[in-house]
Amino acid sequence: MENNWEYDYSTLYRGQNSQPSAADPAPAGETPPAWEPQPRAKRRWPRRLVAGVLALAVCAGTGVAGGYFGAKLAGGSGNGTNTVLYQSVERTSTSTGDKGDMTVADVVSLTASSVVEVSTEQLVTDNYFSQRVLSGAGSGVIISEDGYIITNHHVIDGASTITVRLHDKSEYSATVVGSDETSDIAVLKIDATGLSAAVMGDSDTLAVGEEVVAIGNPLGSLGGTVTNGIISALERDITVEGQNMRLLQTNAAISPGNSGGGLFNAQGELIGVVNAKSVEDGSEGIGFAIPINTAREVAEDLINNGYVTGRPALGVTVLNITDAQTAMYYGVNSFGVYIMSVEDGSGAAKAGLKAGDRIVIIDNKEVSDTADVTSALQDKAVGDVVSMQISRGGEIMSVEVTLGEKTQSASQSQSQQQIPQN
């Protein structure tokens, strides 16, 4: 039985003047069905998505259109500072009675001021050149007194404006220091000092059955909501929207808007960043969080470098085309994963890949969407060589690409040019 997991998105609401839906997807490489132009919308309308802005499917080692805008807005570079991320003292005993466990109320009193509400907006232009604003909401946790905040990549992915609301109801405009799609971790920065930073625990010392408290912003309007439960499982390997992750499982109630919020242990230490839930019918009490040891390592890399070092990259940005309207907009006649741009000096550039190439196969595995690219690169390292087949001008070509390191510039690069017809 195949399980379905997803980031904790809420129902998508659409204004009355919404655009007609696109044609049904077809298998990669097939000719799109005939497409009939529709009347152009003349008005803007709001559209709300709680727990994360409308995010495109993304792939490890490649830049994708969805994540570009937020990082570009912020400048997205590491500052090289030695920001202090508060770490707890090492435990000397694993006996529950010796760890100084607190009541839920005590944990909340100690930690609630470190959890923030994150709201986002993204101005989107559709294929008819009408515009609408996508609004999103999620959570975050303050990790330094001088304004660094950890949240999920999917919460801020694509956002043009990000606002952080503190526990005391004060609001700040936030910039993206760095965002990593693979781990679903992002770091924001607000211009504030003297903040209440969370104390990070050690997720490697957790035990199944240990009590935990989740604090977040469910539904995007209930900031500071507290739920509690236990650690249900450790090192749970799941796939969330094409990304393979090793997560903590908890039965603490996780709702849309909790993404990016804190999961705390009974000592008031941050031991996880909430990011996903089960979407199986009838499932209850199945939520997931990124272990803090993983999240902290990524956050430190983002703060110091603006990206996660050591990640392999093809050196391209890609776009998944699955409907007739999008195919017509980009001037292509087949569905599939297209290269939008190629980074200068990258392995892809040296192998001769070009914007407009459709990726057909990577290492003998068929590519039908961006998740397939993610999977193909998941276990690769910088310097590995991958074999690819691409379609260009109606012909299939074979190339070998040496993977480079995914850097900030590679993850932010994005071409606005029309894809050459394939």
Order of alpha helices (4+ residues) and beta strands (2+ residues): beta-beta-beta-beta-alpha-alpha-beta-beta-beta-alpha-beta-beta-beta-beta-beta-beta-beta-beta-beta-beta-alpha-beta-beta-alpha-beta-alpha-beta-beta-alpha-beta-beta-beta-alpha
